[in-house]
């Protein structure tokens, strides 16, 4: 399909952007208006009238409309000398110029309103920025695609007149609703359990407050205590309750997974990965391969049985990235994972490479820290001897978690790739290209020095990676190899 678009001179987004701006400002105003609710209870009824209320609402709606129009009129962008140039602002004017080389991610989004009026929001993210630098609220799908082609083009684009959208993407992964169901079943449901418990407990507390000093309040306490005592001695009812909670947590997990990852598709086009997913809010991420700092592959025992993995693409950031900003795909199979690793790293990952594990002192270190915490928890036995039951659950659990963590900790050094494994119940593997190291150091505590072991800390544009508790001689050798690989590489880390 051929589409002619001119980005060489300043232009505005679609006029439908006024509707998008209006809905966003209206929503924000509605969210912040709850602070006015106490006024209705503190003021006398005669101070309010239907005329005053309607007039106030009308003035607010008119203000939102005027602001939406002004935001639309003052938002202009163009492409010049391989830079994306943006001018925006009503009273405070802002000019932004972003070189193509600094763009690490282009994201297409569609909320419910944008889907109704058939426009796409384009977000442009740069390396190290805490927030999205550019957000164009309303472009047609064709114009958004054309702009993406220009931003990811290696050619000069100041005289762009026509963008050819002809080359179809190569599909790498497509997740069906049934596969999403398998993903949701195999997720960690502990979070959902906690939410359900918090909801039930807070509901009971609020009900008590609502009932106040009524006689029924005392009856409620007696009833709950009686039922709780009988429930403890009734294994069948406890089992039913646990099963019910488990089913509810799976439903919550499925709904959350379905809404976020519906119609998940991963494809490759012009050396860029394209990820589209979402039901109510549709998202379409475009990531240049070279902008991926490292890859994180995770699974758990149930996922491993089903044969699926989750993949997170780590990109340059200036701080902790919010969950909704993380680029993630779920439900990838082993063969799809292998294809993805070959696309990003080439055929440099050798599964038969030698595996290095932490020194046994790592176990001692973890046991010491964990049992120190258990000693602190056991101080509660001074209040009540009943707190001793913590040890019945805590000690076996701590031993299990420590041994799992040690067993899953390893690293492999491929030709130009560092592979680092970690985890406890779940398993996480990091694949990292050595030339993208920004800073490397060896860190050693007083106790580690006695055992001749050390930690290696790798600083990347996406955060720190730690290789724990390895022998000092091996650490020095690894340190020198990684430093050498970084120095001789002429590849750009961005």
C-alpha positions as CSV (number, residue, x, y, z in Angstrom):
1,X,0.0,0.0,0.0
2,X,1.4,3.4,-1.0
3,X,0.6,6.5,1.0
4,X,1.9,10.0,0.4
5,X,2.7,12.0,3.6
6,X,4.8,15.1,3.9
7,X,6.7,15.5,7.2
8,X,9.2,18.1,6.0
9,X,7.1,21.0,7.2
10,X,5.2,21.6,10.4
11,X,1.8,19.9,10.5
12,X,-0.9,19.1,13.1
13,X,-2.4,15.8,14.2
14,X,-5.9,14.8,13.1
15,X,-8.7,17.3,14.2
16,X,-10.1,14.3,16.1
17,X,-7.3,15.1,18.6
18,X,-9.7,17.7,20.1
19,X,-12.0,14.9,21.1
20,X,-9.1,12.9,22.6
21,X,-7.8,16.0,24.5
22,X,-11.3,16.7,25.7
23,X,-11.9,13.2,27.1
24,X,-8.4,13.1,28.8
25,X,-8.9,16.6,30.5
26,X,-12.5,15.7,31.4
27,X,-11.3,12.4,33.0
28,X,-8.5,14.1,35.0
29,X,-10.9,16.8,36.2
30,X,-13.4,14.1,37.3
31,X,-10.6,12.3,39.2
32,X,-9.6,15.4,41.1
33,X,-13.1,16.6,41.8
34,X,-13.6,14.2,44.7
35,X,-12.0,16.8,47.0
36,X,-15.2,18.9,46.5
37,X,-17.5,16.2,47.9
38,X,-17.1,17.4,51.5
39,X,-18.5,20.8,50.5
40,X,-21.9,19.2,49.9
41,X,-22.0,18.0,53.5
42,X,-20.6,21.1,55.2
43,X,-22.6,23.8,53.3
44,X,-26.2,24.4,53.9
45,X,-28.7,23.1,51.3
46,X,-30.0,26.6,50.6
47,X,-26.5,27.6,49.4
48,X,-26.9,25.3,46.4
49,X,-29.3,25.6,43.6
50,X,-29.9,23.7,40.4
51,X,-29.0,26.9,38.4
52,X,-25.7,27.4,40.2
53,X,-24.7,23.8,39.8
54,X,-25.6,23.6,36.1
55,X,-23.9,27.0,35.4
56,X,-20.7,25.7,37.1
57,X,-20.7,22.5,35.1
58,X,-21.3,24.4,31.9
59,X,-18.4,26.8,32.6
60,X,-16.1,23.8,33.4
61,X,-17.1,22.0,30.1
62,X,-16.6,25.2,28.1
63,X,-13.1,25.7,29.7
64,X,-12.2,22.0,28.9
65,X,-13.3,22.5,25.3
66,X,-11.3,25.8,24.8
67,X,-8.2,24.2,26.3
68,X,-8.6,21.1,24.1
69,X,-8.8,23.3,21.0
70,X,-5.8,25.4,22.0
71,X,-3.8,22.2,22.7
72,X,-4.6,20.9,19.3
73,X,-3.8,24.2,17.5
74,X,-0.4,24.6,19.3
75,X,0.8,21.0,18.8
76,X,2.9,20.8,15.6
77,X,5.7,18.5,14.5
78,X,8.0,17.8,11.5
79,X,11.0,15.8,10.5
80,X,14.3,17.6,9.6
81,X,17.9,16.5,9.2
82,X,17.2,13.1,10.8
83,X,15.6,14.8,13.8
84,X,12.0,14.8,15.0
85,X,11.0,18.4,15.8
86,X,8.1,19.2,18.0
87,X,6.5,22.6,19.1
88,X,3.8,22.6,21.7
89,X,2.3,24.6,24.6
90,X,-0.4,27.2,25.1
91,X,1.2,29.9,27.3
92,X,4.5,28.2,27.9
93,X,5.9,27.3,24.5
94,X,8.3,24.2,24.3
95,X,10.5,23.2,21.4
96,X,11.8,19.6,21.3
97,X,14.3,18.1,18.8
98,X,15.1,14.4,19.0
99,X,17.8,12.8,16.8
100,X,16.7,9.5,15.3
101,X,19.7,7.8,16.9
102,X,18.3,8.6,20.4
103,X,14.9,7.1,19.7
104,X,14.7,3.6,21.3
105,X,11.0,2.9,21.1
106,X,8.0,4.0,19.2
107,X,4.7,2.9,20.7
108,X,1.2,3.0,19.1
109,X,-1.7,3.1,21.6
110,X,-5.5,3.1,21.4
111,X,-7.8,3.6,24.3
112,X,-11.5,3.1,24.1
113,X,-12.2,6.6,22.8
114,X,-9.4,6.4,20.2
115,X,-10.7,3.1,18.9
116,X,-14.2,4.6,18.6
117,X,-13.0,7.6,16.5
118,X,-10.4,5.5,14.6
119,X,-7.2,7.3,15.5
120,X,-3.9,6.1,17.0
121,X,-1.7,7.7,19.7
122,X,2.0,7.7,18.9
123,X,4.5,7.7,21.8
124,X,8.2,8.3,21.2
125,X,10.6,7.2,23.9
126,X,14.2,8.1,24.1
127,X,17.1,6.5,26.0
128,X,17.3,7.5,29.7
129,X,14.0,9.5,29.8
130,X,11.8,8.8,32.8
131,X,8.7,9.8,31.0
132,X,7.5,9.6,27.4
133,X,9.0,12.7,25.6
134,X,6.5,12.8,22.7
135,X,2.9,11.8,22.7
136,X,0.9,12.6,19.5
137,X,-2.7,11.8,20.6
138,X,-4.5,11.4,17.2
139,X,-3.1,10.2,13.9
140,X,-4.6,8.0,11.3
141,X,-3.2,4.5,11.3
142,X,-1.6,5.0,7.9
143,X,0.0,8.3,8.9
144,X,1.3,6.8,12.2
145,X,2.8,3.9,10.2
146,X,4.4,6.3,7.8
147,X,5.9,8.4,10.6
148,X,7.3,5.2,12.2
149,X,8.9,4.3,8.9
150,X,10.6,7.7,8.7
151,X,11.8,7.6,12.4
152,X,13.4,4.2,11.8
153,X,14.8,5.1,8.4
154,X,18.6,5.3,8.0
155,X,18.3,7.8,5.1
156,X,18.0,11.6,5.2
157,X,14.3,12.5,5.5
158,X,14.1,16.3,5.4
159,X,12.5,16.1,1.9
160,X,10.2,13.2,2.6
161,X,7.2,13.3,0.3
162,X,6.2,9.6,0.1
163,X,6.5,6.7,2.4
164,X,6.1,3.3,0.9
165,X,4.5,0.8,3.3
166,X,5.0,-2.3,1.2
167,X,7.2,-4.8,2.9
168,X,5.1,-7.1,5.0
169,X,6.5,-8.0,8.5
170,X,7.7,-11.5,9.4
171,X,5.5,-13.0,12.1
172,X,7.4,-14.6,14.9
173,X,4.7,-15.2,17.5
174,X,0.9,-15.2,17.7
175,X,-0.9,-16.0,21.0
176,X,-4.4,-17.3,20.8
177,X,-7.0,-16.9,23.7
178,X,-6.5,-20.6,24.7
179,X,-2.7,-20.0,25.0
180,X,-3.4,-16.9,27.1
181,X,-5.6,-19.1,29.3
182,X,-2.6,-21.4,29.8
183,X,-0.4,-18.4,30.6
184,X,-2.9,-17.2,33.2
185,X,-3.2,-20.6,34.9
186,X,0.6,-20.9,35.2
187,X,1.1,-17.3,36.6
188,X,2.0,-16.6,40.3
189,X,-1.4,-16.5,42.1
190,X,0.1,-15.4,45.4
191,X,-0.5,-11.8,44.6
192,X,-4.2,-12.5,43.8
193,X,-4.6,-14.4,47.1
194,X,-3.3,-11.4,49.1
195,X,-5.6,-9.1,47.2
196,X,-8.6,-11.3,48.0
197,X,-7.6,-11.6,51.7
198,X,-7.1,-7.8,52.0
199,X,-10.5,-7.2,50.3
200,X,-12.4,-9.6,52.7
201,X,-10.6,-8.3,55.8
202,X,-11.1,-4.6,55.0
203,X,-14.8,-5.4,54.2
204,X,-15.3,-6.9,57.6
205,X,-13.6,-3.9,59.3
206,X,-15.7,-1.4,57.4
207,X,-18.9,-3.4,58.2
208,X,-18.0,-3.3,61.9
209,X,-17.5,0.5,61.7
210,X,-20.8,0.9,59.9
211,X,-22.7,-1.0,62.5
212,X,-21.2,1.0,65.3
213,X,-22.4,0.3,68.8
214,X,-25.5,-1.6,67.6
215,X,-26.3,-4.9,69.3
216,X,-25.8,-6.6,66.0
217,X,-22.2,-5.6,66.1
218,X,-21.6,-7.8,69.1
219,X,-23.6,-10.6,67.5
220,X,-21.4,-10.3,64.4
221,X,-18.2,-10.7,66.4
222,X,-19.6,-13.7,68.3
223,X,-20.8,-15.3,65.0
224,X,-17.5,-14.8,63.2
225,X,-15.5,-16.1,66.2
226,X,-17.7,-19.2,66.4
227,X,-17.5,-19.9,62.7
228,X,-13.7,-19.3,62.7
229,X,-13.3,-21.8,65.5
230,X,-15.4,-24.4,63.8
231,X,-13.6,-23.7,60.5
232,X,-10.2,-24.5,62.0
233,X,-11.4,-27.9,63.0
234,X,-13.2,-28.6,59.8
235,X,-10.6,-29.7,57.1
236,X,-13.3,-30.1,54.5
237,X,-14.6,-26.5,54.7
238,X,-11.0,-25.1,54.7
239,X,-10.3,-27.2,51.6
240,X,-13.4,-25.8,49.9
241,X,-12.5,-22.3,50.9
242,X,-8.9,-22.7,49.5
243,X,-10.2,-24.2,46.3
244,X,-12.7,-21.3,45.9
245,X,-10.0,-18.7,46.5
246,X,-7.7,-20.4,44.1
247,X,-10.4,-20.5,41.3
248,X,-11.2,-16.8,41.9
249,X,-7.4,-15.9,41.8
250,X,-7.1,-17.8,38.4
251,X,-10.2,-15.8,37.1
252,X,-8.6,-12.5,38.2
253,X,-5.3,-13.5,36.7
254,X,-7.0,-14.6,33.4
255,X,-8.9,-11.3,33.1
256,X,-5.8,-9.3,33.8
257,X,-3.7,-11.3,31.3
258,X,-6.5,-11.3,28.7
259,X,-7.0,-7.5,28.9
260,X,-3.3,-6.8,28.7
261,X,-2.1,-9.4,26.2
262,X,-5.1,-10.1,24.0
263,X,-4.2,-10.8,20.4
264,X,-0.5,-10.7,21.2
265,X,1.6,-10.6,18.1
266,X,5.4,-10.4,17.7
267,X,6.9,-9.7,14.2
268,X,10.1,-8.5,12.6
269,X,10.1,-5.7,10.1
270,X,13.1,-3.7,8.8
271,X,15.4,-4.7,11.6
272,X,12.8,-3.7,14.2
273,X,10.7,-5.8,16.5
274,X,6.9,-5.0,16.5
275,X,4.8,-6.1,19.4
276,X,1.0,-5.5,19.4
277,X,-1.4,-6.5,22.2
278,X,-4.3,-5.4,24.3
279,X,-8.1,-5.4,24.3
280,X,-9.5,-2.2,25.9
281,X,-6.2,-0.3,25.5
282,X,-4.4,-1.5,22.4
283,X,-0.6,-1.1,22.3
284,X,1.8,-1.5,19.4
285,X,5.5,-1.2,20.3
286,X,8.3,-0.9,17.8
287,X,11.8,-1.6,19.1
288,X,15.0,-1.4,17.2
289,X,17.1,-4.5,17.8
290,X,20.2,-2.6,18.8
291,X,18.2,-0.6,21.4
292,X,17.6,-3.8,23.4
293,X,20.1,-3.7,26.3
294,X,19.5,-7.3,27.4
295,X,16.9,-10.0,27.3
296,X,15.2,-11.6,30.3
297,X,13.6,-15.0,29.9
298,X,11.5,-16.3,32.8
299,X,9.5,-19.4,33.6
300,X,8.3,-21.5,36.5
301,X,7.7,-25.3,37.1
302,X,4.2,-25.2,35.7
303,X,5.1,-23.0,32.7
304,X,8.0,-25.4,32.0
305,X,5.7,-28.4,32.0
306,X,3.3,-26.5,29.5
307,X,6.4,-25.4,27.6
308,X,6.0,-21.6,27.7
309,X,8.2,-18.7,28.7
310,X,7.8,-15.0,29.3
311,X,10.3,-12.5,27.7
312,X,11.1,-9.0,28.8
313,X,13.0,-6.6,26.6
314,X,15.2,-4.4,28.8
315,X,15.9,-0.9,27.3
316,X,17.9,2.1,28.5
317,X,16.3,3.9,31.4
318,X,17.3,6.5,34.0
319,X,15.5,4.8,36.9
320,X,13.1,2.0,37.8
321,X,10.7,1.4,35.0
322,X,6.9,1.2,35.9
323,X,5.2,-2.1,35.1
324,X,3.0,-0.6,32.5
325,X,6.1,0.7,30.6
326,X,7.9,-2.7,30.5
327,X,7.9,-4.3,27.0
328,X,6.9,-7.9,27.6
329,X,5.6,-10.9,25.7
330,X,4.1,-14.0,27.3
331,X,3.5,-17.6,26.2
332,X,6.6,-17.9,23.9
333,X,7.5,-21.5,23.1
334,X,11.1,-22.8,23.0
335,X,11.5,-22.7,19.2
336,X,10.1,-19.1,19.1
337,X,12.5,-18.2,21.9
338,X,15.4,-19.6,19.9
339,X,14.4,-17.6,16.8
340,X,14.2,-14.4,18.9
341,X,17.6,-15.0,20.4
342,X,19.1,-15.6,17.0
343,X,17.5,-12.3,15.7
344,X,18.9,-10.3,18.6
345,X,22.3,-12.0,19.1
346,X,23.0,-14.1,16.0
347,X,24.1,-17.7,16.5
348,X,26.5,-16.9,19.3
349,X,24.7,-18.7,22.1
350,X,26.2,-22.2,22.6
351,X,24.0,-24.4,24.9
352,X,27.0,-26.7,25.5
353,X,29.1,-23.9,26.9
354,X,30.8,-24.5,30.3
355,X,28.6,-23.6,33.3
356,X,30.1,-21.7,36.3
357,X,28.3,-21.7,39.7
358,X,28.8,-19.6,42.8
359,X,31.2,-20.7,45.5
360,X,29.7,-22.8,48.3
361,X,30.2,-19.8,50.6
362,X,27.2,-18.3,48.9
363,X,25.0,-20.9,50.7
364,X,26.6,-19.9,54.0
365,X,26.0,-16.3,53.3
366,X,22.3,-16.8,52.6
367,X,21.8,-19.1,55.6
368,X,23.3,-16.6,57.9
369,X,21.2,-13.7,56.7
370,X,18.0,-15.7,56.6
371,X,18.3,-17.3,60.1
372,X,19.2,-13.9,61.5
373,X,15.7,-12.7,60.3
374,X,14.2,-15.8,61.9
375,X,15.8,-15.0,65.2
376,X,14.3,-11.5,65.1
377,X,10.8,-13.0,64.3
378,X,11.2,-15.4,67.3
379,X,11.4,-12.4,69.6
380,X,7.6,-12.3,69.3
381,X,7.6,-15.5,71.4
382,X,8.4,-13.2,74.4
383,X,4.8,-11.9,73.9
384,X,3.2,-15.2,73.2
385,X,4.4,-18.8,73.0
386,X,2.0,-19.3,70.1
387,X,4.4,-17.5,67.8
388,X,6.7,-20.5,67.9
389,X,4.5,-22.0,65.1
390,X,6.4,-19.6,62.7
391,X,9.4,-21.9,62.9
392,X,7.3,-24.9,61.7
393,X,6.7,-23.1,58.4
394,X,9.6,-20.7,58.3
395,X,12.6,-22.9,58.8
396,X,11.7,-25.6,56.1
397,X,10.7,-22.8,53.7
398,X,13.9,-20.8,54.2
399,X,16.0,-23.9,53.7
400,X,14.1,-24.8,50.5
401,X,14.3,-21.2,49.1
402,X,18.0,-20.9,49.8
403,X,18.8,-24.2,48.1
404,X,16.7,-23.4,45.1
405,X,18.4,-20.0,44.7
406,X,21.9,-21.6,44.9
407,X,20.9,-24.4,42.5
408,X,19.6,-21.9,39.9
409,X,22.5,-19.4,40.2
410,X,25.0,-19.8,37.4
411,X,26.6,-18.0,34.5
412,X,27.9,-18.9,31.0
413,X,30.4,-16.9,28.9
414,X,29.7,-17.3,25.2
415,X,31.8,-15.6,22.5
416,X,30.2,-12.2,22.9
417,X,27.2,-13.0,25.2
418,X,27.0,-13.3,29.0
419,X,24.2,-15.7,30.2
420,X,23.2,-15.3,33.9
421,X,20.7,-17.6,35.6
422,X,18.9,-17.0,38.9
423,X,15.6,-17.6,40.6
424,X,13.9,-19.7,43.3
425,X,10.5,-21.2,42.5
426,X,10.6,-19.3,39.2
427,X,13.7,-19.3,36.9
428,X,15.1,-16.2,35.2
429,X,17.8,-16.1,32.6
430,X,19.5,-12.9,31.4
431,X,21.2,-12.7,27.9
432,X,23.5,-9.7,27.7
433,X,25.9,-8.6,25.0
434,X,29.3,-7.8,26.5
435,X,30.0,-4.6,24.4
436,X,27.0,-3.0,26.1
437,X,28.7,-2.9,29.5
438,X,29.0,0.7,30.8
439,X,30.8,0.0,34.0
440,X,32.2,-3.1,35.7
441,X,33.5,-3.6,39.2
442,X,34.4,-6.3,41.7
443,X,32.9,-6.0,45.2
444,X,34.1,-7.9,48.2
445,X,33.0,-7.9,51.8
446,X,35.3,-8.5,54.8
447,X,33.9,-12.1,55.1
448,X,34.2,-12.8,51.4
449,X,37.8,-11.7,51.5
450,X,38.6,-14.4,54.0
451,X,37.1,-17.0,51.7
452,X,38.8,-15.5,48.6
453,X,35.5,-14.9,46.8
454,X,33.9,-11.8,45.3
455,X,30.8,-10.4,43.5
456,X,30.9,-8.9,40.0
457,X,28.6,-5.9,39.4
458,X,27.8,-5.0,35.8
459,X,26.3,-1.5,35.1
460,X,24.2,-1.3,32.0
461,X,22.0,1.4,30.5
462,X,19.0,-0.6,31.9
463,X,20.3,-1.2,35.4
464,X,22.7,-3.4,37.4
465,X,23.4,-7.1,36.9
466,X,25.1,-9.1,39.6
467,X,27.2,-12.3,39.5
468,X,27.3,-13.4,43.1
469,X,30.1,-15.0,45.1
470,X,32.6,-16.4,42.6
471,X,36.2,-17.4,43.2
472,X,38.6,-14.4,43.1
473,X,40.8,-15.9,40.4
474,X,37.8,-16.7,38.2
475,X,36.4,-13.2,38.8
476,X,39.6,-11.5,37.7
477,X,39.8,-13.6,34.6
478,X,36.1,-12.8,33.8
479,X,36.7,-9.2,34.6
480,X,39.6,-8.9,32.1
481,X,37.7,-10.8,29.3
482,X,34.6,-8.6,29.6
483,X,36.7,-5.4,29.7
484,X,38.7,-6.6,26.7
485,X,35.5,-7.4,24.7
486,X,34.0,-4.0,25.6
487,X,37.2,-2.1,24.5
488,X,37.7,-3.9,21.1
489,X,34.1,-3.7,20.0
490,X,33.2,-1.0,17.5
491,X,29.4,-1.6,17.9
492,X,27.2,1.1,19.3
493,X,25.4,0.2,22.6
494,X,22.5,2.3,21.5
